Amino acid sequence: MNVASEVKPRRRSLNLVEYSTAVGVLYAVTDLLAVTVAAVAGYLLVFGTFQIPTKYQVAVLLGVLLTRIVYSQAGVYRSWRGRSLFDQLRTILIGWLSVMVIMILLAFVFDVGAQFSRLWLLYWGVVGLGMLLLSRLGATLILRRARARGWNHKRVVIVGAGVWGTEVMRRLQDAANWIGIDVLCALDTDESLHGETVQGVNVLGGYDKLPGLLEKKIFDEVWICLPLSGRRTQTVDDVEHIRHLLRHSTVAQRLIPDLAEARLMNQPATEIMGLPVISLNTSPMRGFNRFVKEVAERFIAVAALVLLSPVLAVIAIAIRINSPGPVLFKQMRHGWDGKAIRVYKFRTMRVGKERDETFRQAVRGDDRITRVGAFLRRSSLDELPQLFNVFQGKMSLVGPRPHPIQLNKYFMDQIDSYMQRHKVKPGITGWAQVNGLRGPTDTLEKMQRRIEFDLYYIENWSLWFDLRIIIMTIFKGFMHENAH
């Protein structure tokens, strides 16, 4: 039977990754506006004018920047789906008080406190706190109303329909209208549950149903709700087996340990509806920082295309003179979330040679490569057209390098975490490349090494990490002995 017909119908949902980023950006912009408006309102209350001196403007700008930094570190802009509204407002309160304390300490350290009105700072603090709390409360209520109307729902498959899995399903269903999490179906190794319904949810069968569900792309997350007590070794084996079945997908994987057993887990956990949730394959590349990365990279891509246009033109002419055929080579590769994207490069091989039915990587002395192509490969100039991919939003300046789809198909079954590199957009340069892992990956060991660096980048990503990689690329990333 078609597994898609056995699950609950899909509710209206936007692209959840993009939607979550948009919500995080909206929160950040709203907070920064609230801080600015509160400072202006406080000045008006104290001095009765909107003519704010430069030194006060500088102080407001500093407050805005501190708010952005402190709130980001405090997790204010992460997803709060299913978490306590009280906890969310408390985090905002503590973060804003921290900003005020830092402002006061800076004024004391630089001995400029006497230049500012203490009453203005008090008004700014009080009005700012009120506006921050009210804006977040209003936004949360709007989100809950939207979810009650069926928007922005996550679709979840529950693995484990036993006592604990049943409790998880009950809690999610009790709060479905405001939390926005729909349980599509459940899976369990207990054959007596197959074909039955638990909490109104169909138990489709065992774990072997997961690949079929993945092919249909009908769910967003997998929640693993297996007990630990009494069968911990078996549970660990089951989790590893489930993750192996999901190895070709970037779908979010979450482990939901029993409340009584959660303290035994040596992993950071969040909380949804009072349930401890341990994310097994998430990336820090989300929220406002991801928005900043994308905006900055697209701006840099446009600027680079304009500045390098003479170089691009010379390369294009050289390619046409050296061998007949198109200037650009276009190839389908896997992008973000494993979606196929068309990647651009300057053509470096003779026409027809790059489209052999049997895929093979370029090697040193490859007779398919033209004279101009050899230089472009050694200097990495053949990658410059990928700035168009960055401008399109399909690639990043920094990220795991996109591999040909045939190469992915060859290695994805040999390296369990291989497809997790597609949890982010592919990049023109990456952590693996600046550490010398370039050129053909003609052995399993070479590819495993590259994947280790790619996953390290994803797990430890930050804007500063990106900047570090860009600087390393400028100084040592273009020319490399393995680039051919």
Phi and psi in degrees as a GROMACS rama.xvg file:
@    title "Ramachandran Plot"
@    xaxis  label "Phi"
@    yaxis  label "Psi"
@TYPE xy
-66.6424  118.84  ASN-2
-61.4615  -28.3393  VAL-3
-64.416  -27.7005  ALA-4
-81.7282  -9.8201  SER-5
-96.0433  -3.86772  GLU-6
-105.941  166.912  VAL-7
-65.883  149.751  LYS-8
-64.0934  147.824  PRO-9
-71.5562  140.462  ARG-10
-93.0096  165.355  ARG-11
-60.9999  133.436  ARG-12
-152.915  137.489  SER-13
-85.2686  172.388  LEU-14
-61.5804  111.97  ASN-15
-66.5648  -36.128  LEU-16
-66.0302  -47.4717  VAL-17
-64.9112  -39.7556  GLU-18
-64.8008  -43.1237  TYR-19
-63.3019  -39.4256  SER-20
-64.0544  -43.1055  THR-21
-61.9955  -41.0869  ALA-22
-64.9994  -42.5171  VAL-23
-62.2385  -41.3083  GLY-24
-65.0707  -42.4299  VAL-25
-61.7331  -43.0988  LEU-26
-58.8021  -46.8805  TYR-27
-62.9562  -46.1514  ALA-28
-64.1863  -41.9839  VAL-29
-61.8564  -42.9189  THR-30
-64.3763  -43.3192  ASP-31
-66.9477  -35.9724  LEU-32
-65.7169  -40.5654  LEU-33
-62.0699  -42.3719  ALA-34
-64.1372  -42.9647  VAL-35
-66.8504  -47.2063  THR-36
-62.796  -39.579  VAL-37
-63.0386  -39.6504  ALA-38
-65.0987  -42.3551  ALA-39
-66.1808  -42.2576  VAL-40
-62.9292  -40.7564  ALA-41
-63.1629  -39.6447  GLY-42
-66.272  -39.3036  TYR-43
-63.5695  -41.0158  LEU-44
-65.3241  -35.8388  LEU-45
-83.4109  -43.3762  VAL-46
-111.106  -9.15413  PHE-47
68.9986  26.1993  GLY-48
-151.642  156.526  THR-49
-95.4778  0.480101  PHE-50
-79.2095  88.188  GLN-51
-90.7822  124.534  ILE-52
-62.4001  160.907  PRO-53
-59.8582  -40.9359  THR-54
-64.3342  -33.5245  LYS-55
-71.6275  -36.1631  TYR-56
-62.692  -40.389  GLN-57
-63.6198  -40.7818  VAL-58
-63.835  -40.2861  ALA-59
-64.3759  -43.5676  VAL-60
-60.6622  -41.9415  LEU-61
-62.4558  -42.0819  LEU-62
-62.0782  -39.6984  GLY-63
-63.5633  -45.3187  VAL-64
-64.8943  -41.9693  LEU-65
-63.6913  -39.8329  LEU-66
-60.6564  -44.3133  THR-67
-59.9248  -45.2621  ARG-68
-69.3466  -48.9172  ILE-69
-65.0363  -45.0189  VAL-70
-65.5774  -36.006  TYR-71
-64.8809  -45.3148  SER-72
-68.0189  -30.3369  GLN-73
-81.0864  -5.80521  ALA-74
81.3597  20.6498  GLY-75
-63.8444  -31.2369  VAL-76
-99.0667  9.61554  TYR-77
-80.2768  175.317  ARG-78
-71.2368  131.739  SER-79
-110.559  16.9129  TRP-80
-57.1192  123.241  ARG-81
80.8767  -1.07585  GLY-82
-98.6702  160.897  ARG-83
-61.7248  132.436  SER-84
-64.3021  -35.3284  LEU-85
-60.6666  -43.6876  PHE-86
-62.6964  -38.5122  ASP-87
-64.3713  -47.3634  GLN-88
-67.276  -35.1104  LEU-89
-64.0964  -39.8443  ARG-90
-63.1212  -40.696  THR-91
-63.6995  -43.0694  ILE-92
-60.6189  -51.3511  LEU-93
-63.4768  -39.785  ILE-94
-62.4121  -44.177  GLY-95
-67.5866  -39.7344  TRP-96
-62.5056  -36.8866  LEU-97
-63.7416  -39.8044  SER-98
-62.1496  -44.8722  VAL-99
-63.4889  -40.9198  MET-100
-64.1413  -42.5987  VAL-101
-63.0072  -40.091  ILE-102
-61.2417  -42.8646  MET-103
-66.3448  -42.3653  ILE-104
-63.3808  -40.534  LEU-105
-64.6519  -39.5483  LEU-106
-63.3111  -37.6083  ALA-107
-69.8505  -44.6114  PHE-108
-62.5246  -41.9507  VAL-109
-93.8455  5.07871  PHE-110
54.1991  48.9346  ASP-111
-121.037  8.56672  VAL-112
-59.2331  -35.6387  GLY-113
-67.8123  -15.1044  ALA-114
-84.6908  -6.50319  GLN-115
-123.25  149.727  PHE-116
-76.4792  124.637  SER-117
-67.1526  -33.0172  ARG-118
-65.5845  -38.1208  LEU-119
-62.153  -43.6226  TRP-120
-62.7507  -38.4834  LEU-121
-63.9569  -48.0036  LEU-122
-60.5982  -42.5483  TYR-123
-59.4843  -45.2436  TRP-124
-63.5314  -46.3293  GLY-125
-69.9573  -50.2593  VAL-126
-64.1192  -40.8046  VAL-127
-61.281  -44.3042  GLY-128
-61.657  -44.4814  LEU-129
-60.6669  -44.2542  GLY-130
-68.1097  -38.7885  MET-131
-63.8086  -44.6713  LEU-132
-68.0797  -43.0065  LEU-133
-67.5451  -39.8331  LEU-134
-65.8555  -39.7894  SER-135
-71.211  -37.7583  ARG-136
-62.1861  -44.3834  LEU-137
-64.3757  -42.9235  GLY-138
-63.6548  -39.6291  ALA-139
-64.6716  -42.3217  THR-140
-65.6014  -37.0297  LEU-141
-65.4114  -43.0079  ILE-142
-61.274  -42.1493  LEU-143
-65.8672  -38.4109  ARG-144
-65.44  -40.4206  ARG-145
-62.6832  -41.0583  ALA-146
-68.5863  -33.2552  ARG-147
-64.9161  -24.657  ALA-148
-90.4253  2.30265  ARG-149
100.397  3.89558  GLY-150
-91.636  154.227  TRP-151
56.9901  46.1432  ASN-152
-98.4096  137.275  HIS-153
-89.2782  141.467  LYS-154
-106.717  122.958  ARG-155
-120.97  138.969  VAL-156
-104.865  127.313  VAL-157
-94.266  125.138  ILE-158
-105.02  110.799  VAL-159
114.276  98.778  GLY-160
-106.62  24.4854  ALA-161
-78.4847  -154.448  GLY-162
-61.6157  -46.5233  VAL-163
-71.8814  -40.8252  TRP-164
-61.5517  -38.4535  GLY-165
-63.3302  -39.9959  THR-166
-65.8114  -40.0571  GLU-167
-61.9368  -46.0735  VAL-168
-61.6944  -39.789  MET-169
-62.4699  -44.4299  ARG-170
-65.304  -42.0487  ARG-171
-65.2645  -40.3293  LEU-172
-70.1782  -34.5093  GLN-173
-63.3203  -28.2241  ASP-174
-115.528  17.0186  ALA-175
-57.875  -35.7179  ALA-176
-71.0122  -21.9574  ASN-177
-115.605  -23.4281  TRP-178
-83.7637  -27.7244  ILE-179
73.0904  38.9684  GLY-180
-124.067  118.338  ILE-181
-105.839  129.059  ASP-182
-88.2614  112.766  VAL-183
-77.7727  -45.8803  LEU-184
-164.644  174.637  CYS-185
-131.665  154.053  ALA-186
-128.576  146.815  LEU-187
-159.548  149.623  ASP-188
-78.4891  -13.1196  THR-189
-73.913  107.479  ASP-190
-64.9856  -22.7543  GLU-191
-68.2024  -17.8302  SER-192
-91.8552  -14.2065  LEU-193
-63.6436  128.892  HIS-194
86.2698  -7.00874  GLY-195
-91.2158  171.869  GLU-196
-116.9  136.869  THR-197
-123.524  119.709  VAL-198
56.2473  34.1578  GLN-199
77.3979  7.40602  GLY-200
-107.342  133.471  VAL-201
-72.5783  132.135  ASN-202
-94.7838  104.498  VAL-203
-74.1739  -31.2961  LEU-204
157.152  -150.094  GLY-205
-87.6451  -171.092  GLY-206
-63.8848  -21.1262  TYR-207
-64.6778  -11.3739  ASP-208
-77.3438  -16.733  LYS-209
-58.5765  -47.0564  LEU-210
-57.4946  -39.3827  PRO-211
-64.87  -38.4056  GLY-212
-66.8471  -37.6378  LEU-213
-62.2156  -41.7851  LEU-214
-61.2843  -33.0315  GLU-215
-79.5488  -14.118  LYS-216
51.966  48.9344  LYS-217
-108.039  2.93331  ILE-218
-139.27  162.232  PHE-219
-106.766  -29.6258  ASP-220
-143.266  155.666  GLU-221
-116.054  124.346  VAL-222
-106.444  118.408  TRP-223
-95.2967  110.602  ILE-224
-117.194  68.3225  CYS-225
-108.94  142.665  LEU-226
-73.0877  154.692  PRO-227
-103.639  -36.1759  LEU-228
-61.6006  132.181  SER-229
81.2126  -19.7971  GLY-230
-145.331  41.3596  ARG-231
-61.2032  -40.3641  ARG-232
-62.6966  -43.1587  THR-233
-64.2172  -39.8216  GLN-234
-63.22  -42.8598  THR-235
-60.4534  -42.601  VAL-236
-62.9507  -40.8742  ASP-237
-63.2943  -43.3376  ASP-238
-63.0642  -43.2087  VAL-239
-62.3253  -39.5036  GLU-240
-65.2594  -42.5885  HIS-241
-62.9841  -44.2911  ILE-242
-65.292  -33.1043  ARG-243
-65.8746  -40.2979  HIS-244
-64.7837  -25.983  LEU-245
-96.3881  7.97644  LEU-246
-64.406  -23.5452  ARG-247
-89.8164  2.90945  HIS-248
-121.702  154.269  SER-249
-101.552  11.243  THR-250
-58.7198  143.899  VAL-251
-66.8466  136.51  ALA-252
-118.28  125.642  GLN-253
-128.759  134.233  ARG-254
-98.3504  126.312  LEU-255
-114.766  89.8953  ILE-256
-74.3386  155.07  PRO-257
-58.3543  141.157  ASP-258
-52.208  -39.9775  LEU-259
-71.3876  -18.4568  ALA-260
-106.734  -7.79126  GLU-261
-60.1681  -32.0949  ALA-262
-66.6495  -17.3895  ARG-263
-80.6129  -13.4466  LEU-264
-83.9615  126.064  MET-265
-94.0402  51.8518  ASN-266
-137.098  145.866  GLN-267
-65.9371  139.42  PRO-268
-132.306  148.035  ALA-269
-102.773  -173.623  THR-270
-137.24  133.442  GLU-271
-131.641  118.708  ILE-272
54.5824  37.8049  MET-273
76.9125  5.33381  GLY-274
-99.6593  131.139  LEU-275
-70.8895  126.678  PRO-276
-122.436  120.791  VAL-277
-109.661  115.385  ILE-278
-80.5061  128.844  SER-279
-94.7234  -17.1411  LEU-280
-150.375  39.5969  ASN-281
-89.0373  165.651  THR-282
-123.703  145.853  SER-283
-72.5589  -5.44934  PRO-284
-81.1502  80.7578  MET-285
-156.644  171.951  ARG-286
69.7692  -150.049  GLY-287
-66.1237  -36.6262  PHE-288
-63.1967  -37.8953  ASN-289
-66.1829  -37.7872  ARG-290
-61.3439  -45.7779  PHE-291
-61.2093  -42.6014  VAL-292
-58.7179  -46.5328  LYS-293
-67.9258  -43.4671  GLU-294
-63.5299  -46.5397  VAL-295
-62.86  -42.341  ALA-296
-68.2637  -38.0592  GLU-297
-66.9145  -38.5389  ARG-298
-63.4176  -45.5189  PHE-299
-62.9064  -39.2546  ILE-300
-61.8611  -45.1521  ALA-301
-63.0608  -46.8922  VAL-302
-61.1827  -41.9456  ALA-303
-65.9561  -40.0368  ALA-304
-62.9423  -38.7416  LEU-305
-68.9807  -48.2142  VAL-306
-67.2717  -33.8386  LEU-307
-94.1302  4.73704  LEU-308
-55.7312  -39.507  SER-309
-62.0161  -40.7182  PRO-310
-64.2629  -43.7986  VAL-311
-60.4966  -40.7541  LEU-312
-65.2981  -43.3496  ALA-313
-62.8514  -43.2391  VAL-314
-63.0581  -42.7382  ILE-315
-60.537  -43.9132  ALA-316
-63.7977  -43.5531  ILE-317
-61.4984  -40.4015  ALA-318
-63.361  -44.4526  ILE-319
-66.6981  -36.9913  ARG-320
-69.6754  -39.8328  ILE-321
-71.1298  -36.5825  ASN-322
-157.902  145.426  SER-323
-69.0118  150.688  PRO-324
128.679  178.841  GLY-325
-68.1565  155.567  PRO-326
-74.643  -39.2903  VAL-327
-99.0521  144.994  LEU-328
-107.813  126.52  PHE-329
-115.204  131.51  LYS-330
-141.475  138.667  GLN-331
-78.6254  127.986  MET-332
-136.007  165.473  ARG-333
-79.9578  134.426  HIS-334
-113.399  -146.975  GLY-335
-61.1366  134.189  TRP-336
59.3879  22.9125  ASP-337
78.1674  6.84254  GLY-338
-73.6067  142.404  LYS-339
-73.8722  133.816  ALA-340
-131.107  155.528  ILE-341
-94.6546  117.179  ARG-342
-102.177  136.117  VAL-343
-100.198  140.538  TYR-344
-145.164  158.969  LYS-345
-69.828  137.372  PHE-346
-67.1599  129.45  ARG-347
-119.349  -4.41599  THR-348
-118.94  163.521  MET-349
-68.5242  146.448  ARG-350
-57.2101  133.832  VAL-351
94.8941  -31.2224  GLY-352
-74.1527  -27.7242  LYS-353
-81.3656  -8.50673  GLU-354
-114.638  28.5021  ARG-355
-57.1933  141.271  ASP-356
-63.9479  -35.4164  GLU-357
-91.6587  111.235  THR-358
-70.0755  133.511  PHE-359
-145.644  142.314  ARG-360
-75.9491  153.241  GLN-361
-69.2903  141.012  ALA-362
-127.766  169.337  VAL-363
-61.2975  131.852  ARG-364
76.9433  16.1872  GLY-365
-60.4146  125.391  ASP-366
-74.5032  -5.90574  ASP-367
-79.606  -20.8371  ARG-368
-85.5068  133.942  ILE-369
-78.5549  169.045  THR-370
-61.757  -47.1981  ARG-371
-63.9782  -39.8434  VAL-372
-60.9757  -37.7139  GLY-373
-61.9758  -43.3957  ALA-374
-64.9059  -43.5032  PHE-375
-61.331  -39.6466  LEU-376
-67.9284  -45.0836  ARG-377
-61.0868  -36.6496  ARG-378
-92.433  -3.26259  SER-379
65.6666  12.0626  SER-380
-68.596  -19.5987  LEU-381
-66.0676  -16.03  ASP-382
-85.3517  -10.1224  GLU-383
-56.4871  -37.6523  LEU-384
-60.4867  -14.7161  PRO-385
-69.5741  -9.23629  GLN-386
-60.89  -30.3707  LEU-387
-65.3272  -39.052  PHE-388
-62.8322  -37.4471  ASN-389
-66.3951  -44.5184  VAL-390
-60.6305  -36.1372  PHE-391
-71.193  -15.8588  GLN-392
86.6727  10.1399  GLY-393
-93.1508  -18.3546  LYS-394
-134.905  168.441  MET-395
-117.001  163.175  SER-396
-64.6997  -40.366  LEU-397
-121.405  131.448  VAL-398
166.85  174.551  GLY-399
-59.594  137.348  PRO-400
-65.4837  136.956  ARG-401
-74.8625  130.639  PRO-402
-97.912  151.79  HIS-403
-55.4915  145.482  PRO-404
-58.5427  -37.5266  ILE-405
-62.4993  -36.5299  GLN-406
-67.8466  -39.9105  LEU-407
-61.5957  -44.3684  ASN-408
-62.5343  -32.2655  LYS-409
-71.7151  -40.6928  TYR-410
-95.6907  -19.1504  PHE-411
-63.5291  -25.9682  MET-412
-85.9478  -11.8848  ASP-413
-100.673  -20.8016  GLN-414
-125.147  111.146  ILE-415
-56.3823  -40.1207  ASP-416
-94.201  14.3787  SER-417
-55.2829  -50.2319  TYR-418
-74.4688  -8.23817  MET-419
-68.8328  -16.2843  GLN-420
-66.9422  -14.872  ARG-421
-94.0499  15.9684  HIS-422
-72.8766  -10.4741  LYS-423
-132.002  169.822  VAL-424
-71.1647  144.712  LYS-425
-68.2902  159.348  PRO-426
-126.216  164.275  GLY-427
-71.9728  -37.6395  ILE-428
-131.003  163.682  THR-429
-156.573  175.46  GLY-430
-62.2727  -37.5122  TRP-431
-65.6805  -42.1315  ALA-432
-66.7684  -41.9711  GLN-433
-74.402  -9.98291  VAL-434
-101.38  19.4197  ASN-435
88.1481  1.8646  GLY-436
-89.6903  71.5457  LEU-437
-121.474  174.973  ARG-438
83.7761  -170.784  GLY-439
-66.0306  141.49  PRO-440
-108.201  74.1538  THR-441
-90.0364  3.42729  ASP-442
-132.413  157.324  THR-443
-62.5043  -37.5692  LEU-444
-63.6619  -41.7561  GLU-445
-62.837  -43.8893  LYS-446
-67.9996  -39.9202  MET-447
-60.218  -40.4734  GLN-448
-63.5833  -43.1972  ARG-449
-64.4782  -41.6401  ARG-450
-63.5161  -38.1853  ILE-451
-57.7252  -43.7497  GLU-452
-69.9552  -38.2844  PHE-453
-63.0947  -44.2687  ASP-454
-69.8726  -34.6292  LEU-455
-61.3963  -42.5268  TYR-456
-60.2588  -46.5472  TYR-457
-63.1312  -43.7792  ILE-458
-72.4141  -23.3906  GLU-459
-117.948  20.6681  ASN-460
-62.6227  143.575  TRP-461
-158.213  164.929  SER-462
-61.7303  -35.6828  LEU-463
-68.0596  -36.378  TRP-464
-62.5144  -42.8889  PHE-465
-59.0912  -45.5218  ASP-466
-61.8395  -40.139  LEU-467
-61.1798  -42.878  ARG-468
-66.9384  -40.141  ILE-469
-61.8514  -44.2695  ILE-470
-63.2806  -42.7489  ILE-471
-64.1991  -35.5163  MET-472
-65.315  -42.5131  THR-473
-60.8813  -40.0258  ILE-474
-88.9717  -27.2514  PHE-475
-147.123  6.57975  LYS-476
-95.2296  -16.2051  GLY-477
-78.4557  -56.3848  PHE-478
-93.7389  128.797  MET-479
-152.047  144.574  HIS-480
-63.3589  -23.9658  GLU-481
-87.0635  -6.31484  ASN-482
-83.5897  107.189  ALA-483
